[in-house]
């Protein structure tokens, strides 16, 4: 039951509520530890067009594929677009759409 309330059933990423909770925790931690926090927000341009032209089943597949590509394990270094990115904590949290 907890997983259903935490993760998006289609993409497997954290849902909006959990992303916001996680960001609150990270902002609090960064304040205590005097560290910076970076947030990357990505938007799928013209996603409605995909659903309108190709149907919602194709839109669901696009959503799952994008989530798979953006899902990055947490760690001090991640590979992002062929570039090693270093930070104290990096990961792809979830999707808000």
mmCIF file as gemmi writes it, N, C-alpha and C atoms, coordinates in Angstrom:
data_model
loop_
_atom_site.group_PDB
_atom_site.id
_atom_site.type_symbol
_atom_site.label_atom_id
_atom_site.label_alt_id
_atom_site.label_comp_id
_atom_site.label_asym_id
_atom_site.label_entity_id
_atom_site.label_seq_id
_atom_site.pdbx_PDB_ins_code
_atom_site.Cartn_x
_atom_site.Cartn_y
_atom_site.Cartn_z
_atom_site.occupancy
_atom_site.B_iso_or_equiv
_atom_site.pdbx_formal_charge
_atom_site.auth_seq_id
_atom_site.auth_asym_id
_atom_site.pdbx_PDB_model_num
ATOM 1 N N . UNK Axp A 1 ? 0.833 -1.191 0 1 0 ? 1 A 1
ATOM 2 C CA . UNK Axp A 1 ? 0 0 0 1 0 ? 1 A 1
ATOM 3 C C . UNK Axp A 1 ? 0.874 1.251 0 1 0 ? 1 A 1
ATOM 4 N N . UNK Axp A 2 ? 2.007 1.236 0.745 1 0 ? 2 A 1
ATOM 5 C CA . UNK Axp A 2 ? 2.907 2.399 0.806 1 0 ? 2 A 1
ATOM 6 C C . UNK Axp A 2 ? 3.466 2.713 -0.579 1 0 ? 2 A 1
ATOM 7 N N . UNK Axp A 3 ? 3.844 1.681 -1.325 1 0 ? 3 A 1
ATOM 8 C CA . UNK Axp A 3 ? 4.4 1.914 -2.665 1 0 ? 3 A 1
ATOM 9 C C . UNK Axp A 3 ? 3.372 2.578 -3.569 1 0 ? 3 A 1
ATOM 10 N N . UNK Axp A 4 ? 2.12 2.162 -3.465 1 0 ? 4 A 1
ATOM 11 C CA . UNK Axp A 4 ? 1.069 2.757 -4.293 1 0 ? 4 A 1
ATOM 12 C C . UNK Axp A 4 ? 0.863 4.224 -3.952 1 0 ? 4 A 1
ATOM 13 N N . UNK Axp A 5 ? 1.095 4.593 -2.708 1 0 ? 5 A 1
ATOM 14 C CA . UNK Axp A 5 ? 0.923 5.986 -2.287 1 0 ? 5 A 1
ATOM 15 C C . UNK Axp A 5 ? 2.168 6.816 -2.521 1 0 ? 5 A 1
ATOM 16 N N . UNK Axp A 6 ? 3.274 6.181 -2.883 1 0 ? 6 A 1
ATOM 17 C CA . UNK Axp A 6 ? 4.56 6.861 -3.021 1 0 ? 6 A 1
ATOM 18 C C . UNK Axp A 6 ? 5.003 6.997 -4.471 1 0 ? 6 A 1
ATOM 19 N N . UNK Axp A 7 ? 4.76 5.98 -5.262 1 0 ? 7 A 1
ATOM 20 C CA . UNK Axp A 7 ? 5.278 5.931 -6.624 1 0 ? 7 A 1
ATOM 21 C C . UNK Axp A 7 ? 4.166 6.034 -7.656 1 0 ? 7 A 1
ATOM 22 N N . UNK Axp A 8 ? 4.479 6.663 -8.77 1 0 ? 8 A 1
ATOM 23 C CA . UNK Axp A 8 ? 3.571 6.726 -9.898 1 0 ? 8 A 1
ATOM 24 C C . UNK Axp A 8 ? 3.463 5.331 -10.506 1 0 ? 8 A 1
ATOM 25 N N . UNK Axp A 9 ? 2.258 4.826 -10.659 1 0 ? 9 A 1
ATOM 26 C CA . UNK Axp A 9 ? 2.056 3.464 -11.145 1 0 ? 9 A 1
ATOM 27 C C . UNK Axp A 9 ? 2.572 3.263 -12.575 1 0 ? 9 A 1
ATOM 28 N N . UNK Axp A 10 ? 2.509 4.288 -13.396 1 0 ? 10 A 1
ATOM 29 C CA . UNK Axp A 10 ? 2.927 4.159 -14.791 1 0 ? 10 A 1
ATOM 30 C C . UNK Axp A 10 ? 4.44 4.219 -14.944 1 0 ? 10 A 1
ATOM 31 N N . UNK Axp A 11 ? 5.071 5.221 -14.324 1 0 ? 11 A 1
ATOM 32 C CA . UNK Axp A 11 ? 6.499 5.465 -14.557 1 0 ? 11 A 1
ATOM 33 C C . UNK Axp A 11 ? 7.408 4.816 -13.518 1 0 ? 11 A 1
ATOM 34 N N . UNK Axp A 12 ? 6.875 4.542 -12.33 1 0 ? 12 A 1
ATOM 35 C CA . UNK Axp A 12 ? 7.703 3.995 -11.268 1 0 ? 12 A 1
ATOM 36 C C . UNK Axp A 12 ? 8.51 5.051 -10.532 1 0 ? 12 A 1
ATOM 37 N N . UNK Axp A 13 ? 8.364 6.318 -10.924 1 0 ? 13 A 1
ATOM 38 C CA . UNK Axp A 13 ? 9.07 7.405 -10.248 1 0 ? 13 A 1
ATOM 39 C C . UNK Axp A 13 ? 8.237 7.886 -9.061 1 0 ? 13 A 1
ATOM 40 N N . UNK Axp A 14 ? 8.872 8.621 -8.161 1 0 ? 14 A 1
ATOM 41 C CA . UNK Axp A 14 ? 8.139 9.186 -7.037 1 0 ? 14 A 1
ATOM 42 C C . UNK Axp A 14 ? 7.022 10.083 -7.536 1 0 ? 14 A 1
ATOM 43 N N . UNK Axp A 15 ? 5.898 10.084 -6.834 1 0 ? 15 A 1
ATOM 44 C CA . UNK Axp A 15 ? 4.807 10.969 -7.222 1 0 ? 15 A 1
ATOM 45 C C . UNK Axp A 15 ? 5.075 12.38 -6.707 1 0 ? 15 A 1
ATOM 46 N N . UNK Axp A 16 ? 4.239 13.293 -7.105 1 0 ? 16 A 1
ATOM 47 C CA . UNK Axp A 16 ? 4.432 14.715 -6.784 1 0 ? 16 A 1
ATOM 48 C C . UNK Axp A 16 ? 4.572 14.957 -5.284 1 0 ? 16 A 1
ATOM 49 N N . UNK Axp A 17 ? 3.676 14.377 -4.49 1 0 ? 17 A 1
ATOM 50 C CA . UNK Axp A 17 ? 3.719 14.58 -3.038 1 0 ? 17 A 1
ATOM 51 C C . UNK Axp A 17 ? 5.06 14.127 -2.449 1 0 ? 17 A 1
ATOM 52 N N . UNK Axp A 18 ? 5.541 12.976 -2.893 1 0 ? 18 A 1
ATOM 53 C CA . UNK Axp A 18 ? 6.801 12.452 -2.367 1 0 ? 18 A 1
ATOM 54 C C . UNK Axp A 18 ? 7.998 13.272 -2.834 1 0 ? 18 A 1
ATOM 55 N N . UNK Axp A 19 ? 7.946 13.783 -4.068 1 0 ? 19 A 1
ATOM 56 C CA . UNK Axp A 19 ? 9.021 14.653 -4.549 1 0 ? 19 A 1
ATOM 57 C C . UNK Axp A 19 ? 9.087 15.91 -3.693 1 0 ? 19 A 1
ATOM 58 N N . UNK Axp A 20 ? 7.935 16.503 -3.418 1 0 ? 20 A 1
ATOM 59 C CA . UNK Axp A 20 ? 7.897 17.719 -2.593 1 0 ? 20 A 1
ATOM 60 C C . UNK Axp A 20 ? 8.412 17.424 -1.187 1 0 ? 20 A 1
ATOM 61 N N . UNK Axp A 21 ? 8 16.3 -0.598 1 0 ? 21 A 1
ATOM 62 C CA . UNK Axp A 21 ? 8.498 15.917 0.731 1 0 ? 21 A 1
ATOM 63 C C . UNK Axp A 21 ? 10.007 15.731 0.728 1 0 ? 21 A 1
ATOM 64 N N . UNK Axp A 22 ? 10.517 15.055 -0.304 1 0 ? 22 A 1
ATOM 65 C CA . UNK Axp A 22 ? 11.954 14.817 -0.402 1 0 ? 22 A 1
ATOM 66 C C . UNK Axp A 22 ? 12.71 16.141 -0.543 1 0 ? 22 A 1
ATOM 67 N N . UNK Axp A 23 ? 12.192 17.032 -1.363 1 0 ? 23 A 1
ATOM 68 C CA . UNK Axp A 23 ? 12.854 18.326 -1.536 1 0 ? 23 A 1
ATOM 69 C C . UNK Axp A 23 ? 12.856 19.127 -0.235 1 0 ? 23 A 1
ATOM 70 N N . UNK Axp A 24 ? 11.78 19.062 0.527 1 0 ? 24 A 1
ATOM 71 C CA . UNK Axp A 24 ? 11.754 19.742 1.83 1 0 ? 24 A 1
ATOM 72 C C . UNK Axp A 24 ? 12.848 19.206 2.742 1 0 ? 24 A 1
ATOM 73 N N . UNK Axp A 25 ? 12.992 17.884 2.776 1 0 ? 25 A 1
ATOM 74 C CA . UNK Axp A 25 ? 14.047 17.273 3.596 1 0 ? 25 A 1
ATOM 75 C C . UNK Axp A 25 ? 15.437 17.707 3.132 1 0 ? 25 A 1
ATOM 76 N N . UNK Axp A 26 ? 15.644 17.701 1.82 1 0 ? 26 A 1
ATOM 77 C CA . UNK Axp A 26 ? 16.947 18.085 1.275 1 0 ? 26 A 1
ATOM 78 C C . UNK Axp A 26 ? 17.246 19.556 1.532 1 0 ? 26 A 1
ATOM 79 N N . UNK Axp A 27 ? 16.245 20.416 1.416 1 0 ? 27 A 1
ATOM 80 C CA . UNK Axp A 27 ? 16.454 21.839 1.709 1 0 ? 27 A 1
ATOM 81 C C . UNK Axp A 27 ? 16.789 22.052 3.178 1 0 ? 27 A 1
ATOM 82 N N . UNK Axp A 28 ? 16.121 21.323 4.041 1 0 ? 28 A 1
ATOM 83 C CA . UNK Axp A 28 ? 16.418 21.408 5.473 1 0 ? 28 A 1
ATOM 84 C C . UNK Axp A 28 ? 17.843 20.923 5.752 1 0 ? 28 A 1
ATOM 85 N N . UNK Axp A 29 ? 18.213 19.799 5.137 1 0 ? 29 A 1
ATOM 86 C CA . UNK Axp A 29 ? 19.565 19.25 5.317 1 0 ? 29 A 1
ATOM 87 C C . UNK Axp A 29 ? 20.615 20.223 4.797 1 0 ? 29 A 1
ATOM 88 N N . UNK Axp A 30 ? 20.352 20.809 3.642 1 0 ? 30 A 1
ATOM 89 C CA . UNK Axp A 30 ? 21.338 21.725 3.06 1 0 ? 30 A 1
ATOM 90 C C . UNK Axp A 30 ? 21.521 22.956 3.948 1 0 ? 30 A 1
ATOM 91 N N . UNK Axp A 31 ? 20.437 23.394 4.563 1 0 ? 31 A 1
ATOM 92 C CA . UNK Axp A 31 ? 20.526 24.539 5.469 1 0 ? 31 A 1
ATOM 93 C C . UNK Axp A 31 ? 21.372 24.192 6.695 1 0 ? 31 A 1
ATOM 94 N N . UNK Axp A 32 ? 21.127 23.024 7.274 1 0 ? 32 A 1
ATOM 95 C CA . UNK Axp A 32 ? 21.908 22.59 8.448 1 0 ? 32 A 1
ATOM 96 C C . UNK Axp A 32 ? 23.38 22.408 8.105 1 0 ? 32 A 1
ATOM 97 N N . UNK Axp A 33 ? 23.645 21.804 6.953 1 0 ? 33 A 1
ATOM 98 C CA . UNK Axp A 33 ? 25.016 21.466 6.565 1 0 ? 33 A 1
ATOM 99 C C . UNK Axp A 33 ? 25.696 22.573 5.758 1 0 ? 33 A 1
ATOM 100 N N . UNK Axp A 34 ? 25.006 23.676 5.557 1 0 ? 34 A 1
ATOM 101 C CA . UNK Axp A 34 ? 25.544 24.811 4.796 1 0 ? 34 A 1
ATOM 102 C C . UNK Axp A 34 ? 26.012 24.369 3.407 1 0 ? 34 A 1
ATOM 103 N N . UNK Axp A 35 ? 25.158 23.608 2.721 1 0 ? 35 A 1
ATOM 104 C CA . UNK Axp A 35 ? 25.447 23.132 1.371 1 0 ? 35 A 1
ATOM 105 C C . UNK Axp A 35 ? 24.383 23.659 0.415 1 0 ? 35 A 1
ATOM 106 N N . UNK Axp A 36 ? 24.734 23.683 -0.836 1 0 ? 36 A 1
ATOM 107 C CA . UNK Axp A 36 ? 23.774 24.132 -1.844 1 0 ? 36 A 1
ATOM 108 C C . UNK Axp A 36 ? 22.916 22.956 -2.322 1 0 ? 36 A 1
ATOM 109 N N . UNK Axp A 37 ? 21.791 23.284 -2.899 1 0 ? 37 A 1
ATOM 110 C CA . UNK Axp A 37 ? 20.899 22.298 -3.495 1 0 ? 37 A 1
ATOM 111 C C . UNK Axp A 37 ? 20.624 22.739 -4.923 1 0 ? 37 A 1
ATOM 112 N N . UNK Axp A 38 ? 20.687 21.804 -5.835 1 0 ? 38 A 1
ATOM 113 C CA . UNK Axp A 38 ? 20.337 22.084 -7.228 1 0 ? 38 A 1
ATOM 114 C C . UNK Axp A 38 ? 19.156 21.212 -7.617 1 0 ? 38 A 1
ATOM 115 N N . UNK Axp A 39 ? 18.265 21.777 -8.389 1 0 ? 39 A 1
ATOM 116 C CA . UNK Axp A 39 ? 17.1 21.046 -8.865 1 0 ? 39 A 1
ATOM 117 C C . UNK Axp A 39 ? 17.025 21.233 -10.377 1 0 ? 39 A 1
ATOM 118 N N . UNK Axp A 40 ? 16.878 20.138 -11.077 1 0 ? 40 A 1
ATOM 119 C CA . UNK Axp A 40 ? 16.707 20.181 -12.525 1 0 ? 40 A 1
ATOM 120 C C . UNK Axp A 40 ? 15.263 19.794 -12.819 1 0 ? 40 A 1
ATOM 121 N N . UNK Axp A 41 ? 14.586 20.632 -13.577 1 0 ? 41 A 1
ATOM 122 C CA . UNK Axp A 41 ? 13.204 20.357 -13.952 1 0 ? 41 A 1
ATOM 123 C C . UNK Axp A 41 ? 13.165 20.184 -15.466 1 0 ? 41 A 1
ATOM 124 N N . UNK Axp A 42 ? 12.596 19.091 -15.905 1 0 ? 42 A 1
ATOM 125 C CA . UNK Axp A 42 ? 12.479 18.832 -17.338 1 0 ? 42 A 1
ATOM 126 C C . UNK Axp A 42 ? 11.002 18.785 -17.713 1 0 ? 42 A 1
ATOM 127 N N . UNK Axp A 43 ? 10.693 19.281 -18.883 1 0 ? 43 A 1
ATOM 128 C CA . UNK Axp A 43 ? 9.318 19.301 -19.37 1 0 ? 43 A 1
ATOM 129 C C . UNK Axp A 43 ? 9.273 18.614 -20.726 1 0 ? 43 A 1
ATOM 130 N N . UNK Axp A 44 ? 8.251 17.808 -20.95 1 0 ? 44 A 1
ATOM 131 C CA . UNK Axp A 44 ? 8.063 17.192 -22.261 1 0 ? 44 A 1
ATOM 132 C C . UNK Axp A 44 ? 7.228 18.127 -23.117 1 0 ? 44 A 1
ATOM 133 N N . UNK Axp A 45 ? 7.882 18.811 -24.029 1 0 ? 45 A 1
ATOM 134 C CA . UNK Axp A 45 ? 7.169 19.725 -24.916 1 0 ? 45 A 1
ATOM 135 C C . UNK Axp A 45 ? 6.211 18.952 -25.824 1 0 ? 45 A 1
ATOM 136 N N . UNK Axp A 46 ? 5.055 19.51 -26.008 1 0 ? 46 A 1
ATOM 137 C CA . UNK Axp A 46 ? 4.064 18.987 -26.952 1 0 ? 46 A 1
ATOM 138 C C . UNK Axp A 46 ? 3.6 17.565 -26.63 1 0 ? 46 A 1
ATOM 139 N N . UNK Axp A 47 ? 3.634 17.188 -25.343 1 0 ? 47 A 1
ATOM 140 C CA . UNK Axp A 47 ? 3.206 15.843 -24.959 1 0 ? 47 A 1
ATOM 141 C C . UNK Axp A 47 ? 1.732 15.609 -25.308 1 0 ? 47 A 1
ATOM 142 N N . UNK Axp A 48 ? 0.91 16.629 -25.152 1 0 ? 48 A 1
ATOM 143 C CA . UNK Axp A 48 ? -0.51 16.496 -25.501 1 0 ? 48 A 1
ATOM 144 C C . UNK Axp A 48 ? -0.672 16.122 -26.975 1 0 ? 48 A 1
ATOM 145 N N . UNK Axp A 49 ? 0.2 16.642 -27.811 1 0 ? 49 A 1
ATOM 146 C CA . UNK Axp A 49 ? 0.141 16.322 -29.234 1 0 ? 49 A 1
ATOM 147 C C . UNK Axp A 49 ? 0.384 14.83 -29.475 1 0 ? 49 A 1
ATOM 148 N N . UNK Axp A 50 ? 1.299 14.252 -28.722 1 0 ? 50 A 1
ATOM 149 C CA . UNK Axp A 50 ? 1.566 12.806 -28.845 1 0 ? 50 A 1
ATOM 150 C C . UNK Axp A 50 ? 0.295 12.034 -28.52 1 0 ? 50 A 1
ATOM 151 N N . UNK Axp A 51 ? -0.347 12.387 -27.403 1 0 ? 51 A 1
ATOM 152 C CA . UNK Axp A 51 ? -1.599 11.712 -27.03 1 0 ? 51 A 1
ATOM 153 C C . UNK Axp A 51 ? -2.69 11.938 -28.074 1 0 ? 51 A 1
ATOM 154 N N . UNK Axp A 52 ? -2.815 13.169 -28.564 1 0 ? 52 A 1
ATOM 155 C CA . UNK Axp A 52 ? -3.87 13.488 -29.537 1 0 ? 52 A 1
ATOM 156 C C . UNK Axp A 52 ? -3.669 12.776 -30.87 1 0 ? 52 A 1
ATOM 157 N N . UNK Axp A 53 ? -2.451 12.723 -31.341 1 0 ? 53 A 1
ATOM 158 C CA . UNK Axp A 53 ? -2.179 12.148 -32.654 1 0 ? 53 A 1
ATOM 159 C C . UNK Axp A 53 ? -2.028 10.627 -32.625 1 0 ? 53 A 1
ATOM 160 N N . UNK Axp A 54 ? -1.423 10.121 -31.56 1 0 ? 54 A 1
ATOM 161 C CA . UNK Axp A 54 ? -1.077 8.692 -31.531 1 0 ? 54 A 1
ATOM 162 C C . UNK Axp A 54 ? -1.866 7.895 -30.5 1 0 ? 54 A 1
ATOM 163 N N . UNK Axp A 55 ? -2.607 8.563 -29.643 1 0 ? 55 A 1
ATOM 164 C CA . UNK Axp A 55 ? -3.403 7.876 -28.631 1 0 ? 55 A 1
ATOM 165 C C . UNK Axp A 55 ? -2.687 7.775 -27.29 1 0 ? 55 A 1
ATOM 166 N N . UNK Axp A 56 ? -3.486 7.522 -26.264 1 0 ? 56 A 1
ATOM 167 C CA . UNK Axp A 56 ? -2.949 7.502 -24.908 1 0 ? 56 A 1
ATOM 168 C C . UNK Axp A 56 ? -2.041 6.302 -24.628 1 0 ? 56 A 1
ATOM 169 N N . UNK Axp A 57 ? -2.248 5.198 -25.333 1 0 ? 57 A 1
ATOM 170 C CA . UNK Axp A 57 ? -1.353 4.047 -25.128 1 0 ? 57 A 1
ATOM 171 C C . UNK Axp A 57 ? 0.074 4.393 -25.561 1 0 ? 57 A 1
ATOM 172 N N . UNK Axp A 58 ? 0.197 5.09 -26.677 1 0 ? 58 A 1
ATOM 173 C CA . UNK Axp A 58 ? 1.522 5.529 -27.132 1 0 ? 58 A 1
ATOM 174 C C . UNK Axp A 58 ? 2.068 6.577 -26.158 1 0 ? 58 A 1
ATOM 175 N N . UNK Axp A 59 ? 1.211 7.49 -25.709 1 0 ? 59 A 1
ATOM 176 C CA . UNK Axp A 59 ? 1.633 8.481 -24.72 1 0 ? 59 A 1
ATOM 177 C C . UNK Axp A 59 ? 2.147 7.831 -23.451 1 0 ? 59 A 1
ATOM 178 N N . UNK Axp A 60 ? 1.485 6.757 -23.007 1 0 ? 60 A 1
ATOM 179 C CA . UNK Axp A 60 ? 1.953 6.019 -21.827 1 0 ? 60 A 1
ATOM 180 C C . UNK Axp A 60 ? 3.331 5.421 -22.068 1 0 ? 60 A 1
ATOM 181 N N . UNK Axp A 61 ? 3.545 4.869 -23.249 1 0 ? 61 A 1
ATOM 182 C CA . UNK Axp A 61 ? 4.863 4.29 -23.569 1 0 ? 61 A 1
ATOM 183 C C . UNK Axp A 61 ? 5.947 5.361 -23.589 1 0 ? 61 A 1
ATOM 184 N N . UNK Axp A 62 ? 5.611 6.531 -24.129 1 0 ? 62 A 1
ATOM 185 C CA . UNK Axp A 62 ? 6.564 7.648 -24.129 1 0 ? 62 A 1
ATOM 186 C C . UNK Axp A 62 ? 6.883 8.048 -22.694 1 0 ? 62 A 1
ATOM 187 N N . UNK Axp A 63 ? 5.859 8.14 -21.843 1 0 ? 63 A 1
ATOM 188 C CA . UNK Axp A 63 ? 6.068 8.492 -20.436 1 0 ? 63 A 1
ATOM 189 C C . UNK Axp A 63 ? 7 7.493 -19.748 1 0 ? 63 A 1
ATOM 190 N N . UNK Axp A 64 ? 6.752 6.206 -19.969 1 0 ? 64 A 1
ATOM 191 C CA . UNK Axp A 64 ? 7.589 5.177 -19.347 1 0 ? 64 A 1
ATOM 192 C C . UNK Axp A 64 ? 9.025 5.239 -19.864 1 0 ? 64 A 1
ATOM 193 N N . UNK Axp A 65 ? 9.179 5.473 -21.163 1 0 ? 65 A 1
ATOM 194 C CA . UNK Axp A 65 ? 10.525 5.537 -21.735 1 0 ? 65 A 1
ATOM 195 C C . UNK Axp A 65 ? 11.295 6.747 -21.211 1 0 ? 65 A 1
ATOM 196 N N . UNK Axp A 66 ? 10.633 7.894 -21.143 1 0 ? 66 A 1
ATOM 197 C CA . UNK Axp A 66 ? 11.291 9.096 -20.608 1 0 ? 66 A 1
ATOM 198 C C . UNK Axp A 66 ? 11.677 8.87 -19.149 1 0 ? 66 A 1
ATOM 199 N N . UNK Axp A 67 ? 10.776 8.283 -18.362 1 0 ? 67 A 1
ATOM 200 C CA . UNK Axp A 67 ? 11.077 8.009 -16.952 1 0 ? 67 A 1
ATOM 201 C C . UNK Axp A 67 ? 12.276 7.081 -16.837 1 0 ? 67 A 1
ATOM 202 N N . UNK Axp A 68 ? 12.328 6.055 -17.684 1 0 ? 68 A 1
ATOM 203 C CA . UNK Axp A 68 ? 13.457 5.113 -17.66 1 0 ? 68 A 1
ATOM 204 C C . UNK Axp A 68 ? 14.768 5.834 -17.972 1 0 ? 68 A 1
ATOM 205 N N . UNK Axp A 69 ? 14.736 6.735 -18.926 1 0 ? 69 A 1
ATOM 206 C CA . UNK Axp A 69 ? 15.943 7.458 -19.317 1 0 ? 69 A 1
ATOM 207 C C . UNK Axp A 69 ? 16.393 8.447 -18.244 1 0 ? 69 A 1
ATOM 208 N N . UNK Axp A 70 ? 15.436 9.01 -17.501 1 0 ? 70 A 1
ATOM 209 C CA . UNK Axp A 70 ? 15.778 9.99 -16.47 1 0 ? 70 A 1
ATOM 210 C C . UNK Axp A 70 ? 16.041 9.354 -15.114 1 0 ? 70 A 1
ATOM 211 N N . UNK Axp A 71 ? 15.681 8.1 -14.948 1 0 ? 71 A 1
ATOM 212 C CA . UNK Axp A 71 ? 15.899 7.433 -13.671 1 0 ? 71 A 1
ATOM 213 C C . UNK Axp A 71 ? 17.399 7.218 -13.49 1 0 ? 71 A 1
ATOM 214 N N . UNK Axp A 72 ? 17.938 7.834 -12.469 1 0 ? 72 A 1
ATOM 215 C CA . UNK Axp A 72 ? 19.378 7.795 -12.224 1 0 ? 72 A 1
ATOM 216 C C . UNK Axp A 72 ? 19.585 7.391 -10.774 1 0 ? 72 A 1
ATOM 217 N N . UNK Axp A 73 ? 20.428 6.393 -10.51 1 0 ? 73 A 1
ATOM 218 C CA . UNK Axp A 73 ? 20.667 6.017 -9.113 1 0 ? 73 A 1
ATOM 219 C C . UNK Axp A 73 ? 21.338 7.148 -8.339 1 0 ? 73 A 1
ATOM 220 N N . UNK Axp A 74 ? 20.963 7.284 -7.08 1 0 ? 74 A 1
ATOM 221 C CA . UNK Axp A 74 ? 21.581 8.308 -6.234 1 0 ? 74 A 1
ATOM 222 C C . UNK Axp A 74 ? 23.041 7.945 -5.992 1 0 ? 74 A 1
ATOM 223 N N . UNK Axp A 75 ? 23.884 8.946 -5.91 1 0 ? 75 A 1
ATOM 224 C CA . UNK Axp A 75 ? 25.292 8.717 -5.625 1 0 ? 75 A 1
ATOM 225 C C . UNK Axp A 75 ? 26.088 9.993 -5.798 1 0 ? 75 A 1
ATOM 226 N N . UNK Axp A 76 ? 27.373 9.957 -5.466 1 0 ? 76 A 1
ATOM 227 C CA . UNK Axp A 76 ? 28.197 11.16 -5.549 1 0 ? 76 A 1
ATOM 228 C C . UNK Axp A 76 ? 28.53 11.571 -6.984 1 0 ? 76 A 1
ATOM 229 N N . UNK Axp A 77 ? 28.476 10.629 -7.924 1 0 ? 77 A 1
ATOM 230 C CA . UNK Axp A 77 ? 28.739 10.93 -9.332 1 0 ? 77 A 1
ATOM 231 C C . UNK Axp A 77 ? 27.729 10.17 -10.178 1 0 ? 77 A 1
ATOM 232 N N . UNK Axp A 78 ? 27.147 10.838 -11.138 1 0 ? 78 A 1
ATOM 233 C CA . UNK Axp A 78 ? 26.248 10.161 -12.068 1 0 ? 78 A 1
ATOM 234 C C . UNK Axp A 78 ? 26.685 10.484 -13.485 1 0 ? 78 A 1
ATOM 235 N N . UNK Axp A 79 ? 26.272 9.64 -14.39 1 0 ? 79 A 1
ATOM 236 C CA . UNK Axp A 79 ? 26.509 9.868 -15.813 1 0 ? 79 A 1
ATOM 237 C C . UNK Axp A 79 ? 25.255 10.51 -16.376 1 0 ? 79 A 1
ATOM 238 N N . UNK Axp A 80 ? 25.377 11.705 -16.94 1 0 ? 80 A 1
ATOM 239 C CA . UNK Axp A 80 ? 24.222 12.44 -17.45 1 0 ? 80 A 1
ATOM 240 C C . UNK Axp A 80 ? 24.553 12.936 -18.84 1 0 ? 80 A 1
ATOM 241 N N . UNK Axp A 81 ? 23.923 12.353 -19.815 1 0 ? 81 A 1
ATOM 242 C CA . UNK Axp A 81 ? 24.151 12.769 -21.191 1 0 ? 81 A 1
ATOM 243 C C . UNK Axp A 81 ? 25.594 12.614 -21.633 1 0 ? 81 A 1
ATOM 244 N N . UNK Axp A 82 ? 26.251 11.556 -21.174 1 0 ? 82 A 1
ATOM 245 C CA . UNK Axp A 82 ? 27.633 11.308 -21.557 1 0 ? 82 A 1
ATOM 246 C C . UNK Axp A 82 ? 28.652 12.077 -20.749 1 0 ? 82 A 1
ATOM 247 N N . UNK Axp A 83 ? 28.195 12.834 -19.752 1 0 ? 83 A 1
ATOM 248 C CA . UNK Axp A 83 ? 29.09 13.629 -18.919 1 0 ? 83 A 1
ATOM 249 C C . UNK Axp A 83 ? 28.988 13.166 -17.474 1 0 ? 83 A 1
ATOM 250 N N . UNK Axp A 84 ? 30.119 12.984 -16.812 1 0 ? 84 A 1
ATOM 251 C CA . UNK Axp A 84 ? 30.109 12.64 -15.388 1 0 ? 84 A 1
ATOM 252 C C . UNK Axp A 84 ? 29.826 13.906 -14.592 1 0 ? 84 A 1
ATOM 253 N N . UNK Axp A 85 ? 28.784 13.862 -13.771 1 0 ? 85 A 1
ATOM 254 C CA . UNK Axp A 85 ? 28.396 14.997 -12.945 1 0 ? 85 A 1
ATOM 255 C C . UNK Axp A 85 ? 28.655 14.619 -11.5 1 0 ? 85 A 1
ATOM 256 N N . UNK Axp A 86 ? 29.336 15.508 -10.761 1 0 ? 86 A 1
ATOM 257 C CA . UNK Axp A 86 ? 29.658 15.212 -9.378 1 0 ? 86 A 1
ATOM 258 C C . UNK Axp A 86 ? 28.928 16.161 -8.44 1 0 ? 86 A 1
ATOM 259 N N . UNK Axp A 87 ? 28.482 15.607 -7.327 1 0 ? 87 A 1
ATOM 260 C CA . UNK Axp A 87 ? 27.808 16.385 -6.301 1 0 ? 87 A 1
ATOM 261 C C . UNK Axp A 87 ? 27.773 15.541 -5.038 1 0 ? 87 A 1
ATOM 262 N N . UNK Axp A 88 ? 27.318 16.134 -3.939 1 0 ? 88 A 1
ATOM 263 C CA . UNK Axp A 88 ? 27.221 15.349 -2.716 1 0 ? 88 A 1
ATOM 264 C C . UNK Axp A 88 ? 26.059 14.364 -2.787 1 0 ? 88 A 1
ATOM 265 N N . UNK Axp A 89 ? 24.977 14.719 -3.473 1 0 ? 89 A 1
ATOM 266 C CA . UNK Axp A 89 ? 23.814 13.835 -3.622 1 0 ? 89 A 1
ATOM 267 C C . UNK Axp A 89 ? 23.125 14.149 -4.944 1 0 ? 89 A 1
ATOM 268 N N . UNK Axp A 90 ? 23.049 13.171 -5.798 1 0 ? 90 A 1
ATOM 269 C CA . UNK Axp A 90 ? 22.376 13.341 -7.072 1 0 ? 90 A 1
ATOM 270 C C . UNK Axp A 90 ? 21.447 12.169 -7.316 1 0 ? 90 A 1
ATOM 271 N N . UNK Axp A 91 ? 20.268 12.44 -7.806 1 0 ? 91 A 1
ATOM 272 C CA . UNK Axp A 91 ? 19.39 11.371 -8.268 1 0 ? 91 A 1
ATOM 273 C C . UNK Axp A 91 ? 18.178 11.977 -8.969 1 0 ? 91 A 1
ATOM 274 N N . UNK Axp A 92 ? 17.552 11.17 -9.767 1 0 ? 92 A 1
ATOM 275 C CA . UNK Axp A 92 ? 16.294 11.571 -10.402 1 0 ? 92 A 1
ATOM 276 C C . UNK Axp A 92 ? 15.186 11.13 -9.474 1 0 ? 92 A 1
ATOM 277 N N . UNK Axp A 93 ? 14.399 12.065 -8.997 1 0 ? 93 A 1
ATOM 278 C CA . UNK Axp A 93 ? 13.381 11.751 -8.001 1 0 ? 93 A 1
ATOM 279 C C . UNK Axp A 93 ? 12.067 11.29 -8.58 1 0 ? 93 A 1
ATOM 280 N N . UNK Axp A 94 ? 11.551 12.048 -9.48 1 0 ? 94 A 1
ATOM 281 C CA . UNK Axp A 94 ? 10.228 11.696 -9.945 1 0 ? 94 A 1
ATOM 282 C C . UNK Axp A 94 ? 9.734 12.616 -11.011 1 0 ? 94 A 1
ATOM 283 N N . UNK Axp A 95 ? 8.5 12.432 -11.314 1 0 ? 95 A 1
ATOM 284 C CA . UNK Axp A 95 ? 7.896 13.18 -12.399 1 0 ? 95 A 1
ATOM 285 C C . UNK Axp A 95 ? 6.675 13.919 -11.865 1 0 ? 95 A 1
ATOM 286 N N . UNK Axp A 96 ? 6.494 15.118 -12.356 1 0 ? 96 A 1
ATOM 287 C CA . UNK Axp A 96 ? 5.3 15.882 -12.034 1 0 ? 96 A 1
ATOM 288 C C . UNK Axp A 96 ? 4.673 16.296 -13.353 1 0 ? 96 A 1
ATOM 289 N N . UNK Axp A 97 ? 3.628 15.574 -13.761 1 0 ? 97 A 1
ATOM 290 C CA . UNK Axp A 97 ? 2.908 15.965 -14.959 1 0 ? 97 A 1
ATOM 291 C C . UNK Axp A 97 ? 1.458 15.624 -14.843 1 0 ? 97 A 1
